[in-house]
Amino acid sequence: MAPGISLFLKDEAETIRFGEDLALALKPGDCLALSGDLGAGKSSLARAFLRAMADDDELEVPSPTFTLVQAYDLRIPVAHFDLYRLGDPAELTELGFDEALQDGICLVEWPEMAAGELPADRIMLKLEHEGAGRRVAIVAPRKQAARIRRVLAIRDFLDDAGYSDAKRRFLTGDASLRAYEAVYAEDGKRRVLMDWPPLPEGPPVLDGKPYPKVAHIAENAYPFVAIANVLRREGFAAPEVYKVDYDQGILLLEDLGADGVLDAEGRPIVDRYRASVACLAHLHSLTIPQDIRVTVNHVHHIPDFDRTAMKMEVRLVLDWHLPWKRGGTAASDAERDDYLAIWDRLIDELDTAEKSLLLRDFHSPNIIWRENETGIERVGLIDFQDAMIGPTAYDLASIVQDARVTISPDLFRQLMDDYLSLRRVEGSFNEIRFLKSWAIMSAQRNCKLAGLWVRLMQRDGKPGYMKHMPRTLSYLSVALKHEALAPLRDWCVRAGIVPSES
C-alpha cells in the first residue's frame, strides 16, 4: 500500500465535488470500499460519484440497502453495493461481485460486513465527522493512490486558477497517455483540461536514446504551448492556453467546440474536409519560425522530421506488422536490410521537397468544426504538440487519407485538386516535386500505421485500432503507385503486405 491520503471536506458541496473527482480517478477493476458511521457522507459521496460517471446530475441513485446491489451501465459500468444487511460474507459471490469487478468498478458501502471477501487491493476510504465538515482518509495500492493524488493535484490547479467550484467531467482519452476533462466554471463556460503527467524516461531504442527522443515525440507541455501560440498569431483557430503547470503537465485550454468533420455515421462531411484542406494550404504558404519563445526561460525548437525519426517509424512494419501477419515469424535480416535501404533512398529524394511546419496528425480526431466562424477560423486545430519541420506533403497525406475514415476515391481527388489549385496561385509551387514527396510521405505514414495498429493491440491491449488496418493498407497501395516508390512496392508485394496488382 502507498502512504495514506488525508483531506478535509468543509461542507456538503466539497463532499460532492470530491465524489465527482473520484469518478475521474477510478478504472475498471477498482473496488472502492466506503466506511464511516451513519450520516458520515458515504451515500452523498457515492451519489456524486455515480452522477459524475453518468454525466447526469439528475441520475436517480436509489439506496441499495434492501436490494444489496444496484448496477449502472455507464461510461465504466459501476455496481453499487450496500452490505449493511448482508447475512453472510459468502453471499457477496452470489450478488455477482466478481463479475462486476471484471470490467467495471465496485462501489461498496459497509465493507466491514464482508472484509474477508473483498479484494486485497481495494481502495479503502473512511469518512469521519470533523467539526462542521468531514475528514477523508484513503489507503490504497500504489497505482490507485497515484491516480487519486493526480485528480487532487488537478483540483488544486483549478483552485489556483480561480475555478475552485468548477465541475469536472471526463471528456476523452487518446492513444497516448494524455487525458482530457471538461471543466464547467460558474460563468457557464466550458473549458478543456489536458492531463499530461510526466513519465519516467523509457528504455533506449537507438543510440542510447528512448523512443520519444528518437522520434521527436513531445514529452512535456512546452511544445504544445509554443505551437498553439504561433498558430494563433497567424490567425488559425488553436486553443488559447489559460493556465499551465509545466512541471505537473496540466493545461487549462479554450474549448473550441464539440463538432467535428464527420457525420453521425462516421462518414466525412465533404464541405468540412474541403475547408480543412484549404486551411492546410494556407498554413503551408507561410514561413513558421523554428524557434519559438514560450516563457522567459524557455525557447522551443521545433524538431526536424529527420531521417532517424522517419526510419524509426517505418520500422514498425518490420517489428510489429510482419510478425503479426506471419503468425509470429519475424522479418529476416535480408528483408530488414532491403527495406531500410529502400527508405534511405526515398528519404534522399526528399532533400529538395518543400518543408515547413507539420502538425503531424492533421485528421478527423484533431479537427474541430466551428460553424459560426469564417475562413480558416472555421477549422479548429488541436493535438499538435508533436509538430515538426519537414515535408509539407505529410499533413496533406494525413487528411486526404484519414486513418480512421474511409475517404472515397472521388473525395480524395477533390481534396487533392483543391489543395493543388490553392498552392498553384503562389507561383513558385513545384507541383511535380510536391506530388512525389506526397507519395513518399503517404507511404511513410501508412507503413508506420500498419505497424502501430498491431503494437496498440499486442503491447497496449487496445485491439479496437485493428479495424483501421484494411483502410491503411489500401491507402498504402495508392501511394505505391507513384513511380518513385516502385522498389518499395516490390518489397511490400514480396513481403505479402500488399497484393501484386497494387
Secondary structure, DSSP 8 states (H G I E B T S, - for coil): ----EEEEE-SHHHHHHHHHHHTTT--TT-EEEEE--TTSSHHHHHHHHHHHHHT-TT------TTTSEEEE-SSS-EEEEE-TT-S-TTHHHHTTHHHHHHHSEEEEESGGGGGGGS-TT-EEEEEEEETTEEEEEEE--HHHHHHHHHHHHHHHHHHHTT-TT-EEEEEEE-SSS-EEEEEE-TTS-EEEEEE--------EEETTEEHHHHHT---SSHHHHHHHHHHHHTT-B---EEEEETTTTEEEEE---S--SB-TTS-B-HHHHHHHHHHHHHHHTS---SEEEEETTEEEE--B--HHHHHHHHHHIIIIIHHHHTTT----HHHHHHHHHHHHHHHHHGGGS-EEEE-S--SGGGEEE-TTS-GGGGEEE---TT-EEEETHHHHHHHHT-TTS---HHHHHHHHHHHHHHHHTTS---HHHHHHHHHHHHHHHHHHHHHHHHHHHHTTS-GGGGGGHHHHHHHHHHHTTSGGGHHHHHHHHHHTSS-TT-
